[in-house]
Amino acid sequence: MKASIEQVYQTVTVPQHVVFGDSDGMVRFDQVMPKVPNLFHGADVSIIPIAGHEPAFDNPNNYFSNVVNFIDKVIFEDENQGENL
């Protein structure tokens, strides 16, 4: 039996960062956003302004700033969890 993509997403146990461009002509974030919590449990979501389907190319400063902030958050949370052991 083949697993659906939704079933596969739900097995992911690492921190996830979902990124949308606010002007994406292929994926409308306003239609997809309600599905994100069920697909990506606990995922951070960023909506990049002035960006289409490829926000890293359309608005690289904002995109990479969001990615770096997510990575910093994940690392900081990991460090704090280690202190509580």
C-alpha beads as a LAMMPS data file, in Angstrom:
LAMMPS data file: protein, C-alpha beads

85 atoms
84 bonds

1 atom types
1 bond types

-500.0 500.0 xlo xhi
-500.0 500.0 ylo yhi
-500.0 500.0 zlo zhi

Masses

1 110.0

Atoms # bond

1 1 1 0.000 0.000 0.000
2 1 1 1.342 3.423 -0.952
3 1 1 1.339 6.222 1.606
4 1 1 -0.148 9.549 0.639
5 1 1 2.035 12.642 0.771
6 1 1 -0.038 13.789 3.746
7 1 1 0.805 10.572 5.603
8 1 1 4.482 10.993 4.808
9 1 1 4.520 14.605 6.037
10 1 1 3.038 13.514 9.352
11 1 1 5.989 11.210 10.022
12 1 1 8.495 14.080 9.962
13 1 1 9.876 14.696 13.453
14 1 1 12.355 17.504 12.808
15 1 1 11.461 21.203 13.009
16 1 1 9.814 22.431 9.826
17 1 1 9.649 25.831 8.197
18 1 1 6.992 26.342 5.519
19 1 1 7.542 29.368 3.277
20 1 1 5.070 31.008 0.909
21 1 1 5.398 33.965 -1.412
22 1 1 2.494 36.366 -0.972
23 1 1 2.038 36.642 -4.748
24 1 1 2.511 32.967 -5.655
25 1 1 0.523 32.244 -8.805
26 1 1 0.862 28.459 -8.442
27 1 1 0.098 27.912 -4.749
28 1 1 -2.306 30.301 -3.055
29 1 1 -1.173 30.502 0.552
30 1 1 -4.621 31.680 1.668
31 1 1 -6.056 28.362 0.426
32 1 1 -3.179 26.213 1.701
33 1 1 -2.696 27.826 5.131
34 1 1 -5.703 26.075 6.730
35 1 1 -4.145 22.713 5.753
36 1 1 -0.654 23.475 7.094
37 1 1 -1.280 22.570 10.777
38 1 1 -2.588 19.124 9.780
39 1 1 0.236 18.469 7.330
40 1 1 3.171 19.959 9.194
41 1 1 2.680 19.579 12.957
42 1 1 4.250 22.507 14.812
43 1 1 5.742 24.044 11.681
44 1 1 6.778 27.669 11.543
45 1 1 5.223 29.496 8.598
46 1 1 6.623 32.531 6.805
47 1 1 4.855 34.526 4.134
48 1 1 7.398 36.463 2.109
49 1 1 6.150 39.799 0.771
50 1 1 6.726 40.798 -2.836
51 1 1 7.446 37.187 -3.780
52 1 1 5.942 34.596 -6.046
53 1 1 6.488 30.839 -6.249
54 1 1 10.254 31.213 -5.749
55 1 1 10.562 33.585 -2.782
56 1 1 14.301 32.917 -2.423
57 1 1 14.799 34.522 -5.838
58 1 1 12.018 37.109 -5.707
59 1 1 12.847 38.564 -2.294
60 1 1 16.118 36.956 -1.161
61 1 1 16.848 39.298 1.750
62 1 1 13.500 38.649 3.390
63 1 1 13.543 34.945 2.564
64 1 1 17.005 34.268 3.950
65 1 1 16.355 36.451 6.988
66 1 1 13.349 34.223 7.780
67 1 1 15.359 31.044 7.233
68 1 1 18.218 32.239 9.458
69 1 1 15.752 33.277 12.175
70 1 1 14.142 29.824 12.019
71 1 1 17.516 28.084 12.279
72 1 1 18.542 30.307 15.202
73 1 1 15.244 29.531 16.948
74 1 1 15.701 25.781 16.469
75 1 1 19.296 25.861 17.717
76 1 1 18.387 28.051 20.696
77 1 1 15.489 25.769 21.655
78 1 1 17.779 22.712 21.375
79 1 1 20.364 24.330 23.637
80 1 1 17.731 25.214 26.242
81 1 1 16.259 21.700 26.209
82 1 1 19.707 20.277 26.903
83 1 1 19.994 22.439 30.026
84 1 1 16.767 20.978 31.415
85 1 1 17.960 17.376 31.285

Bonds

1 1 1 2
2 1 2 3
3 1 3 4
4 1 4 5
5 1 5 6
6 1 6 7
7 1 7 8
8 1 8 9
9 1 9 10
10 1 10 11
11 1 11 12
12 1 12 13
13 1 13 14
14 1 14 15
15 1 15 16
16 1 16 17
17 1 17 18
18 1 18 19
19 1 19 20
20 1 20 21
21 1 21 22
22 1 22 23
23 1 23 24
24 1 24 25
25 1 25 26
26 1 26 27
27 1 27 28
28 1 28 29
29 1 29 30
30 1 30 31
31 1 31 32
32 1 32 33
33 1 33 34
34 1 34 35
35 1 35 36
36 1 36 37
37 1 37 38
38 1 38 39
39 1 39 40
40 1 40 41
41 1 41 42
42 1 42 43
43 1 43 44
44 1 44 45
45 1 45 46
46 1 46 47
47 1 47 48
48 1 48 49
49 1 49 50
50 1 50 51
51 1 51 52
52 1 52 53
53 1 53 54
54 1 54 55
55 1 55 56
56 1 56 57
57 1 57 58
58 1 58 59
59 1 59 60
60 1 60 61
61 1 61 62
62 1 62 63
63 1 63 64
64 1 64 65
65 1 65 66
66 1 66 67
67 1 67 68
68 1 68 69
69 1 69 70
70 1 70 71
71 1 71 72
72 1 72 73
73 1 73 74
74 1 74 75
75 1 75 76
76 1 76 77
77 1 77 78
78 1 78 79
79 1 79 80
80 1 80 81
81 1 81 82
82 1 82 83
83 1 83 84
84 1 84 85
